[in-house]
Amino acid sequence: MNTTLENNQENNQIEQIQKKVKIQKPKKADFRMHAHVNPLNETLFPYPLNYNQVDWSLHYPKKFGKDPLKLYLNTLEYPITYDDQVNPECSESIVDFLDIGCGFGGLCFALSENYPEKYTFGMEIRGKVVNFVGEKIRALRDEDQAHNVSVIRTNTMRHLPQYFRKNSLEKIFICFPDPHFKKKNFRRRIVNPGLLSEYAYLLKPSGRIYCITDVEELHNWHVQHLEKHKMFKRVQDVEQDSAAKLIWNSTEEGQKVERNKGSKFIIVCEKV
């Protein structure tokens, strides 16, 4: 009897200690890697064949009653497998805001805080960077925060429509993308006629796309292709859009430009 009591007390003490152990936030210095990856290369990591294979309960576990501290990032450290056995209730996307090329997640976290009723999803091609964002999300969830934000490693240029249904997103953000200055690399730019048609397909009616850069030539490219696309019209009163204000300084790149007193160029368009 005494042994059983001692064991129960010991187990209770261990549980209390485990509850007190706080998950530490990751440090960016441990997750640095090359700034750019060629998106036209063959995809060497898993991806869904279609949106019915995407299990959103892995990305927003609290909403689905699952363990919020488990990570599924589609990286080597936190893998995902895609198959046809996803519960239909879990394959119906709940994402409102999509951050394409989310980097270290600055905008994702800002959106999560400023729009607590909305679900934000970041897509990033660099595995180590995705791990940083994911581990930061886990640390925040340990404090009962960031349950409405998630991230995944994927190649948006190749696989975006395989994650989302038509007319499902409210906002798409493209912040400080790689300018790909050489003419032969223009096809790698994340804003081009073909991809804009995909964005329009996935946005809800009156949904918005936000593009910001510190490269004026790239901004002119954004303006040219967005204004020419029949599915978008330019928003003139950008200063009235609270999300547009967030993208100004929420990202790591935006803060770097601010420190260097550089210029920023923004265009916001609405789906017609």
C-alpha positions, 0 to 999 in steps of 0.5 A, a space after each residue: 500500500 505504501 509503495 503504491 502511494 509513493 509511486 502515485 505521489 512520484 508520478 504526480 510530482 513528475 506531471 507537475 514538473 512537466 507542466 512547469 517546463 516551458 517550451 523555449 522559442 527557437 532562435 533565428 540564428 540556428 535556422 539560417 540558410 540560403 535566401 533563395 531556392 529555385 522554385 522550378 526545380 523538381 519537388 523532392 518532398 511530399 505534396 498532396 495530389 489534391 486538396 482532399 488529401 490535406 488534413 487541416 486538423 494537423 495544422 490547427 489541432 486545437 480546433 479539431 480537439 487534437 494535441 496542439 503541441 505536435 508539429 506537422 510541417 512537411 520537413 525532414 524533422 516534422 514530416 507529413 504523409 498524404 493519402 486518401 484516408 483523410 476524414 472529409 471534415 478535416 479536409 475542408 479548408 478553414 484557412 482565411 489568410 495565406 502568406 506565400 513565401 512567409 519566411 520567418 513568419 513575422 506577418 503570420 504572427 501579426 495576422 494571428 494576433 490582429 485577426 484572432 477569429 481568422 486562420 492564417 497559413 504560411 507557405 515557405 519552400 525552405 525547410 529550416 525556415 519552416 522549422 523555425 516558424 513551426 517551433 515558434 508556433 509550438 512555443 506560443 501554443 504552449 502558452 495558449 496562443 497562436 492556435 489560429 496560425 500554421 505553416 508548411 514546407 511546399 513549393 507554391 509555384 507548383 502545388 498551390 491549387 492542390 491545397 485549396 478549393 476554389 473561392 476559399 481564401 479571403 486574402 493572399 499576401 506576397 511580401 518582399 519576394 525574390 526579384 529575379 533580376 535577370 530576364 531569363 529568370 522572370 518566369 521564377 517570379 511569384 507574380 506572373 499571369 499564370 499564377 495570378 489566375 491561380 490566385 484569382 481562382 482560389 480567392 473568394 469574390 472581393 478577396 484581396 491580394 497584397 504585394 509589397 517589395 523594396 525593388 521599384 522595378 519589381 513593383 512596376 512588374 506587379 502593377 503591370 500584371 495585376 492591372 492587366 489581369 481581368 480578374 483583379 481591380 486595384 484598390 485605391 484607398 489602401 490606407 484604409 486596409 488594416 491588413 495593408 498596414 500590417 505588411 509594412 513592417 511585420 516581416 523580417 525583410 520589411 524591418 530590414 528595409 526600415 532600418 536601412 531607410 529604404 523605400 517600399 512599394 505596395 499594391 493591393 488588388 481585389 478580385 472582381 
